[in-house]
Amino acid sequence: MRRRMSESAMKTLNVEYAIIGAGTAGLGAYSKISRKTDSLVMIQDGPYGTTCARVGCMPSKLMITAADCAHHLNTSEFFGVTATGRVDGRKVFERLRRERDNRFVANNLRYVDKIPAHHKLEGRARFIGPGRLRVSESVEVNAKKFILACGSRPAISEVFEPVMARVLTSDTVFELEDLPRSIAVIGTGIIALELGQALHRLGVETTIFGRSGRINALTHPAMQQQALDLLGAELDIYPVGRVVCTREDVEGAWIEYEQSNGQRLTRMFDRVLVATGRTPNVDRLGMEHTGVEVTESGAVTFDPQTMRCSDLPIFIAGDVTDHLPLWHEAFDEGRIAADNALSFPNPVPATRRPPLMVAFTDPQIATIGQSFRQLEGQEIVIGDLPFTSPRHVVWNKVQGRIQVYLDAKTGVILGAELLGYKAEHLAHLLALAITHGMTAEQVLSMPVYHPSAEELLRDVLIDARDKCRRYAAENMSH
């Protein structure tokens, strides 16, 4: 057994700033701080390359694009085009990894390679006291200010321990050599739905097991139900229930699932993709040695305008916050944390961008600004239309719905929820309008080409504007 390194033999590093994590948030923080001082170190546990490039946004979209290509072939007869195709799973994954590694990860690594060697330290960091970190039992880092940007990891329930040899997560699914014959997808969040639908369209026998019955981030009951209906028409989904137990034999992984009505079903799968959320890596940092306030669930308490934890010179950013696990939010938070570390002890509250989320399912799901749940009970009007613009008719993609929420008195656009083809583009236009505090009337002054998907946005804003006018007329009469 190797003896623990003595305290006297341990290397000590004294810096003003220590950044834990070299992902999107950590690199965003580093780019700001490194322009002001050379007294910093960025500590990375595991390979460089960011969650987005290695196991998140980019490889998932590469898989989804392959799946969409197969789906277009299988549905082309509607347009009078007869097409046949065969999915080669090995080539799908070879192309995915080639593009991921040689393009997206490589671009990130080129940036990391340019960072001076004395600014980089590899190993797992853990607090051993206020202002003190130990990194992989060999280095002690003493710093005045810290930025926690150490990301998250897939959460896997103990119920899957008997079948762990067949379990995949979003961190491992892209390393498959070939497509499995069948797969159980656990969860109905963004990752579960995106990857589950992609695997189904690539020819994998796919079953999705949910827990709460909620589909993604949609909050209006009608939007929720329509999303479940549309996705359920294509996919084998059990939306509400729980995995009771699992077991493995030579045939595969057996899943026993209890539905909300008490009925149980047992099925066997080649693989199990667990996509029930991610666990922030803050639990590995030894936060009990810092004085930072932690909730009962283990989450760190912080100010989202400054990213500061308690009243200490400790800041947090990115997926480790378990707040808004999105690439652009992680980048913003890294820079906000850096600004406030640099200005400590004088906080500089940041104006956060309107929330924007897109799920690349088919139909796509998007939310912008304030959700229906957040606005419920306030004086709002709802512009509400199906996805039936002339352009969507041409595409044969008329499934879905768009809701836009306006302040009933002013007509200012507050938020929106979308379910439909090309929703990502309409969502960005709405995000632009919300960012600049625009009213429906102001957006309607923009020219809209015919036929285009943007006609749907124009029509739903007309619907909302007219409801605002009726609201005003009714209140005047009273």
Order of alpha helices (4+ residues) and beta strands (2+ residues): beta-alpha-beta-alpha-alpha-alpha-alpha-beta-beta-beta-beta-beta-beta-beta-alpha-beta-alpha-beta-beta-beta-beta-beta-beta-beta-beta-beta-alpha-beta-beta-alpha-beta-alpha-beta-beta-alpha-alpha-alpha
